[in-house]
């Protein structure tokens, strides 16, 4: 189940929690983060490839791209067969920003987006049918868990894709990781 926890940025043990899509969306809107639920226009067979996935969500992806100026979309997947899953996990676990929005739509599995906004940390557990759009310049990190298992549609403004600008902060080290309480 998708969820959003909001922590004071100096206390990783105290949080408020929301579990419904509307409550999650409302709670993160103050940080400029967009959250919504999507569903496929057509059902996807098991093992669907990137082209089938993009075709199933074409209407939503095209609307998102037009609204935010994204120019390209792809599908990313990580699972038990991913080489060096711990190395892949570490790549995203440090607080960073991007020069463009980071939008992800979860087709399967789950991942934890943590947004550091003012004196709060918003931890959003995203699962199948969740769309998150983190605005450019927003401090955040992503945890795919110790055993990554997710598939996402990603959209980009810059065709070269994901480029992180690390803040040098240890903020991400202070908060619970995916699967921890």
C-alpha positions in Angstrom: 0.0 0.0 0.0 1.3 3.5 -0.9 2.0 5.7 2.1 3.5 9.0 3.0 5.3 9.7 6.3 6.3 13.2 7.3 9.2 13.6 9.8 10.7 16.7 11.3 14.1 16.8 9.6 15.9 16.6 13.0 13.9 13.6 14.4 13.7 10.3 12.3 11.6 8.6 15.0 8.5 10.9 15.0 6.2 11.0 12.0 2.7 11.5 10.7 1.4 9.0 8.2 -1.1 9.1 5.3 -2.3 6.1 3.4 -4.8 7.3 0.8 -3.9 8.7 -2.6 -5.7 12.0 -2.0 -4.2 12.5 1.5 -0.7 11.7 0.2 -1.1 14.1 -2.8 -2.4 16.9 -0.5 0.4 16.4 2.0 3.3 16.6 -0.5 1.8 19.4 -2.6 3.3 22.0 -0.2 6.8 20.8 -1.3 5.8 21.2 -4.9 5.7 17.4 -5.4 2.9 16.0 -7.5 1.5 12.5 -6.6 -1.4 10.8 -8.3 -2.8 7.3 -9.2 -2.9 6.0 -12.8 -4.2 2.8 -14.3 -3.4 1.3 -17.7 -5.7 1.9 -20.7 -5.2 -1.8 -21.5 -4.1 -4.8 -19.5 -0.5 -5.8 -19.6 0.6 -9.4 -20.1 3.2 -10.8 -17.7 6.7 -10.0 -19.0 5.5 -7.0 -21.1 8.4 -5.2 -22.7 9.0 -1.5 -22.7 7.1 -0.8 -26.0 4.0 -2.6 -24.7 4.2 -0.8 -21.3 4.5 2.6 -23.0 1.6 1.8 -25.4 -0.6 0.8 -22.4 0.0 4.2 -20.7 0.4 6.3 -23.9 -2.5 8.7 -23.1 -1.3 9.5 -19.6 2.4 9.7 -20.6 1.6 12.0 -23.5 -0.4 14.3 -21.2 2.4 14.4 -18.6 5.0 15.1 -21.3 2.9 17.9 -22.8 2.1 19.5 -19.4 5.7 19.5 -18.1 7.7 19.8 -21.3 9.2 16.3 -21.2 10.6 15.1 -24.5 11.4 11.4 -24.0 10.1 8.4 -22.0 11.6 5.0 -21.2 11.0 2.0 -18.9 13.5 1.1 -16.1 13.4 -2.2 -14.2 15.4 -3.6 -11.3 14.9 -7.0 -9.7 16.9 -10.0 -8.4 18.7 -10.3 -11.7 20.1 -6.8 -11.6 23.9 -6.9 -11.3 25.3 -5.4 -8.1 22.0 -4.4 -6.6 23.7 -2.9 -3.5 25.8 -0.7 -5.7 22.7 0.4 -7.7 20.9 1.2 -4.4 23.8 3.3 -3.0 23.9 5.4 -6.2 20.5 6.9 -5.3 20.6 6.9 -1.5 22.5 10.2 -1.0 20.6 13.5 -0.9 20.7 15.2 -4.3 18.8 17.5 -6.7 18.3 17.5 -10.5 18.2 20.4 -13.0 14.9 19.0 -14.3 11.8 17.4 -12.8 12.1 13.7 -11.9 8.9 11.9 -12.8 8.4 8.2 -12.3 5.3 6.1 -12.7 5.4 2.7 -11.0 4.2 -0.2 -13.1 5.2 -2.8 -10.5 7.2 -3.3 -7.3 8.0 -0.4 -5.0 10.5 2.3 -4.1 10.8 4.9 -1.4 11.2 8.6 -2.5 12.3 10.9 0.4 11.9 14.6 -0.1 13.7 17.1 2.1 11.7 20.3 2.1 12.3 23.1 4.6 12.4 21.4 8.0 10.5 18.3 6.9 11.3 14.9 5.3 8.5 13.4 3.3 9.0 9.6 2.8 6.7 8.4 0.0 6.5 4.6 -0.5 5.4 4.4 -4.2 3.9 1.2 -5.6 2.1 0.0 -8.7 -0.1 2.7 -10.3 1.7 5.6 -8.4 3.0 8.6 -10.3 5.4 11.0 -8.5 6.9 14.1 -10.0 9.7 15.7 -7.9 10.3 19.3 -9.1 13.7 20.4 -10.4 16.0 21.6 -7.5 14.2 19.6 -4.8 16.5 17.9 -2.3 15.6 14.2 -2.3 16.9 10.6 -2.3 15.5 7.3 -3.5 15.7 3.9 -1.9 14.9 0.8 -3.9 15.5 -1.5 -0.9 18.1 -4.2 -0.3 16.4 -6.5 -2.8 15.3 -4.1 -5.6 12.0 -5.0 -7.3 10.3 -2.3 -9.4 9.4 -1.2 -12.9 8.8 2.4 -13.8 8.1 4.6 -16.7 10.5 7.6 -16.6 10.1 10.8 -18.5 12.9 13.4 -19.2 13.3 16.9 -20.4 17.0 16.2 -21.2 17.3 13.2 -23.5 20.6 12.3 -21.7 18.5 11.3 -18.7 19.2 11.1 -15.0 21.9 13.5 -13.7 22.3 14.0 -9.9 23.8 17.0 -8.2 24.7 15.7 -4.8 24.3 18.0 -1.8 27.0 16.5 0.4 24.5 16.2 3.3 24.3 13.1 5.4 20.5 13.7 5.8 19.6 10.5 4.0 21.7 8.4 6.4 19.6 9.6 9.4 16.2 8.4 8.2 14.7 4.9 7.9 15.5 3.0 4.7 12.9 1.0 2.8 11.7 -1.9 4.8 12.8 -0.4 8.1 10.2 0.9 10.6 
